[in-house]
Amino acid sequence: MDKVLSTRLDEAVIQRLGMLAHSMGTTKKDVIERAILAFAEQVEEQQTVDVMRQTSGAWVRDEDAATTVTNSREAFRRGMERHRR
C-alpha cells in the first residue's frame, strides 16, 4: 500500500528529479523509490550489517525448545490457578 510522504526539498533537487523522471520515461515516485533502495543497499554493504549480532543473541537458548514450551505452559497454568480462586 502506498502512503503519502511530505518533505521539503531544494528547488534544484525537485527540478532535477523531474528531469530525471522525464528522461527515464518513468514517474518521480519511481525515481525516488529506486534511489532510496539503492542508497540503502550501499549503506548496508558498507556497514556490513550482522543481523544475528543485532538481535543480541535472543535466539540462543540454554534449553531445548520443548523444555521452554513446557516451562511456559506451566507458568501460564499457575497464573490461571491463582486467578480462579
C-alpha positions, -999 to +999 in steps of 0.1 A: +000+000+000+013+034-009+015+062+017+018+099+013+052+114+023+056+152+027+091+167+027+108+200+019+134+197-009+156+223-025+140+236-057+171+225-077+166+189-065+130+189-074+138+202-109+165+175-113+140+149-101+115+159-127+141+160-155+154+126-145+120+110-144+111+125-178+144+113-194+139+078-180+103+077-190+091+070-155+075+087-126+091+108-099+078+083-074+097+055-092+129+075-092+127+083-055+119+047-046+147+033-067+172+059-053+163+051-017+166+014-023+200+018-040+212+041-012+201+017+015+218-012-002+250+008-005+249+018+032+242-018+043+271-031+023+295-005+038+282-012+074+282-050+069+251-054+090+252-085+111+216-094+119+225-121+144+246-097+164+219-070+163+193-095+178+216-097+208+216-134+207+179-137+216+178-169+196+205-186+218+189-208+245+205-229+272+175-253+270+158-270+241+125-257+226+104-285+242+116-275+277+109-239+270+074-247+259+068-269+289+080-242+313+059-216+296+028-237+298+033-245+334+038-208+343+006-200+324-013-227+343+000-215+377-011-179+368-046-191+358-050-211+390-041-180+411-070-161+394-096-189+397-096-188+435 
